[in-house]
């Protein structure tokens, strides 16, 4: 397959061979061909020709869900005498998945390394993955993989397989505390796992959705190389398990800000804010798996001492991240306040990455409650007093729950009525959570101009709606918690002051 005359089409020479422990990939220019190695690792079995054929077709079927433009078909490799041909004549001796070849700089992992993975691209990625998850198949069999014993098996296996690396890339404390956290989580949060099942959050996902398995090609973000081998627990998972790979990749590289941007947009698209309760478990798990796989290199006699040292340092970094996600954090509640057009969402969207905070917009909560697509304008039924009350109740319930789990949470709504503010303060006080209210202001003519020019956003407020809005004054009990932001003035120094004030007030 390294010879040009093997192929029935022109090739770019030299043909490049890439391989992993389970596959060969031949890069020919316009097309790439992927062959499965005849291996059996227990969880993965490609040991016979028929099995390799079956999993080639499975790879084609499953990856066409999110990368149809790349996956063209399965082609036989034929032998006639001592000559091999692609889809020629003779006996079939192997199968290959035929794919469109894309440049390596199309990989999001490469773009991230080059500093080209922008906030806007991450939001687009969040939308692509949200759509993929919402259309992914689920049924009783798939949901069964969301039962605690099924989930826990891989966690326990990870600990069994890494005990020998204690005192090397991971410490005894990290091992003990990471394992104790997951043991407690499975014991104490059975209600959470049941809700994930009830809400159909266990789906036939990708299973290996890290930045090296996502590319930008011909103007589209494509999710490729999903788990196709016959081990459904690897692919039939909680949607939060799937996105935890991306969160881990960004966090491990010290880009919690980008991780926050991606995560906030994903949960806004899906309405799955409750999933953030289980996310730390899965980020810890994915980090631990990355550490484990890297640790295995330390026992490979063919690995040089320099490579072994690099592997040890890399494994240690991922063990630390896995451990860090198990440590308790102190959350807080931050309320945005201001009329339509005052810049609340702009300020909140800028603050969230700096604080690594969950940003929840009332507009998104309202539409998810009503079953209205985010970018579709809601009718009058969406803005009744009853619906507004439900929206603020849901907003505060989510915010309080997530803050108690250790997240900084920004609740982005008008909060123009004293009763709404008092409810939030009371909830924060009862939960012993730090509380701050950020009040965004601008002259009425500026608000009107902004609302009139607004487009491509989920907010529905019109100039007529703005004209009817008024703000009740802040009460004496709220006033000490208020930070004012004049959004007609440069935001950067005002945001820096807010971040500094909040950081200094952390418990």
FENBEL-V850033 format. One record per residue. N is the residue number from 1. RES is the residue in one small letter. SS is DSSP state (~ for helix, > for strand, _ for the rest). Layout:
N	RES	SS
N	RES	SS
//
This chain:
1	x	_
2	x	_
3	x	_
4	x	~
5	x	~
6	x	~
7	x	_
8	x	_
9	x	_
10	x	_
11	x	_
12	x	_
13	x	_
14	x	_
15	x	_
16	x	>
17	x	>
18	x	>
19	x	>
20	x	_
21	x	_
22	x	_
23	x	>
24	x	>
25	x	>
26	x	>
27	x	>
28	x	_
29	x	_
30	x	_
31	x	>
32	x	>
33	x	>
34	x	>
35	x	>
36	x	>
37	x	_
38	x	_
39	x	_
40	x	>
41	x	_
42	x	_
43	x	_
44	x	_
45	x	>
46	x	_
47	x	_
48	x	_
49	x	~
50	x	~
51	x	~
52	x	~
53	x	~
54	x	~
55	x	~
56	x	~
57	x	~
58	x	~
59	x	~
60	x	~
61	x	~
62	x	~
63	x	~
64	x	~
65	x	~
66	x	~
67	x	~
68	x	_
69	x	_
70	x	_
71	x	>
72	x	>
73	x	>
74	x	>
75	x	>
76	x	>
77	x	>
78	x	>
79	x	>
80	x	>
81	x	_
82	x	_
83	x	>
84	x	>
85	x	>
86	x	>
87	x	_
88	x	_
89	x	_
90	x	_
91	x	>
92	x	>
93	x	>
94	x	>
95	x	>
96	x	>
97	x	>
98	x	>
99	x	>
100	x	>
101	x	_
102	x	_
103	x	_
104	x	~
105	x	~
106	x	~
107	x	>
108	x	~
109	x	~
110	x	~
111	x	~
112	x	~
113	x	~
114	x	_
115	x	_
116	x	_
117	x	_
118	x	_
119	x	~
120	x	~
121	x	~
122	x	~
123	x	~
124	x	~
125	x	~
126	x	~
127	x	~
128	x	~
129	x	~
130	x	~
131	x	~
132	x	~
133	x	~
134	x	~
135	x	~
136	x	_
137	x	_
138	x	_
139	x	_
140	x	~
141	x	~
142	x	~
143	x	~
144	x	~
145	x	_
146	x	_
147	x	_
148	x	~
149	x	~
150	x	~
151	x	~
152	x	~
153	x	~
154	x	~
155	x	~
156	x	~
157	x	~
158	x	~
159	x	~
160	x	~
161	x	~
162	x	~
163	x	~
164	x	~
165	x	~
166	x	>
167	x	_
168	x	_
169	x	_
170	x	>
171	x	_
172	x	~
173	x	~
174	x	~
175	x	~
176	x	~
177	x	~
178	x	~
179	x	~
180	x	~
181	x	~
182	x	~
183	x	~
184	x	~
185	x	~
186	x	~
187	x	~
188	x	~
189	x	_
190	x	~
191	x	~
192	x	~
193	x	~
194	x	~
195	x	~
196	x	~
197	x	~
198	x	~
199	x	_
200	x	_
201	x	_
202	x	>
203	x	>
204	x	>
205	x	_
206	x	_
207	x	_
208	x	_
209	x	_
210	x	_
211	x	~
212	x	~
213	x	~
214	x	>
215	x	>
216	x	>
217	x	>
218	x	_
219	x	_
220	x	>
221	x	>
222	x	>
223	x	>
224	x	_
225	x	_
226	x	_
227	x	_
228	x	_
229	x	_
230	x	_
231	x	_
232	x	~
233	x	~
234	x	~
235	x	_
236	x	>
237	x	>
238	x	>
239	x	~
240	x	~
241	x	~
242	x	~
243	x	~
244	x	~
245	x	~
246	x	~
247	x	~
248	x	~
249	x	~
250	x	~
251	x	~
252	x	~
253	x	_
254	x	_
255	x	_
256	x	~
257	x	~
258	x	~
259	x	~
260	x	~
261	x	~
262	x	~
263	x	~
264	x	~
265	x	~
266	x	~
267	x	~
268	x	~
269	x	~
270	x	~
271	x	_
272	x	_
273	x	~
274	x	~
275	x	~
276	x	~
277	x	~
278	x	~
279	x	~
280	x	~
281	x	~
282	x	~
283	x	~
284	x	~
285	x	~
286	x	~
287	x	~
288	x	~
289	x	~
290	x	~
291	x	~
292	x	~
293	x	~
294	x	~
295	x	~
296	x	~
297	x	~
298	x	~
299	x	~
300	x	_
301	x	_
302	x	_
303	x	_
304	x	_
305	x	~
306	x	~
307	x	~
308	x	~
309	x	~
310	x	~
311	x	~
312	x	~
313	x	~
314	x	~
315	x	~
316	x	~
317	x	~
318	x	~
319	x	~
320	x	~
321	x	~
322	x	~
323	x	~
324	x	~
325	x	_
326	x	_
327	x	_
328	x	_
329	x	_
330	x	_
331	x	_
332	x	>
333	x	>
334	x	>
335	x	>
336	x	>
337	x	>
338	x	_
339	x	_
340	x	_
341	x	_
342	x	_
343	x	_
344	x	~
345	x	~
346	x	~
347	x	~
348	x	~
349	x	~
350	x	~
351	x	~
352	x	~
353	x	~
354	x	~
355	x	~
356	x	_
357	x	_
358	x	>
359	x	>
360	x	>
361	x	>
362	x	~
363	x	~
364	x	~
365	x	~
366	x	~
367	x	~
368	x	~
369	x	~
370	x	~
371	x	_
372	x	_
373	x	_
374	x	_
375	x	_
376	x	_
377	x	_
378	x	_
379	x	_
380	x	~
381	x	~
382	x	~
383	x	~
384	x	_
385	x	~
386	x	~
387	x	~
388	x	~
389	x	~
390	x	~
391	x	~
392	x	~
393	x	~
394	x	~
395	x	~
396	x	~
397	x	~
398	x	~
399	x	~
400	x	~
401	x	~
402	x	~
403	x	~
404	x	~
405	x	_
406	x	_
407	x	_
408	x	>
409	x	>
410	x	>
411	x	>
412	x	>
413	x	_
414	x	_
415	x	_
416	x	_
417	x	_
418	x	~
419	x	~
420	x	~
421	x	~
422	x	~
423	x	~
424	x	~
425	x	~
426	x	~
427	x	~
428	x	~
429	x	~
430	x	~
431	x	_
432	x	_
433	x	_
434	x	>
435	x	>
436	x	>
437	x	>
438	x	>
439	x	>
440	x	>
441	x	>
442	x	_
443	x	_
444	x	~
445	x	~
446	x	~
447	x	~
448	x	~
449	x	~
450	x	~
451	x	~
452	x	~
453	x	~
454	x	_
455	x	_
456	x	_
457	x	_
458	x	_
459	x	_
460	x	_
461	x	_
462	x	_
463	x	~
464	x	~
465	x	~
466	x	~
467	x	~
468	x	_
469	x	_
470	x	_
471	x	_
472	x	_
473	x	_
474	x	_
475	x	_
476	x	~
477	x	~
478	x	~
479	x	~
480	x	_
481	x	_
482	x	>
483	x	>
484	x	>
485	x	>
486	x	>
487	x	_
488	x	_
489	x	_
490	x	_
491	x	~
492	x	~
493	x	~
494	x	~
495	x	~
496	x	~
497	x	~
498	x	~
499	x	~
500	x	~
501	x	~
502	x	~
503	x	~
504	x	~
505	x	_
506	x	_
507	x	_
//
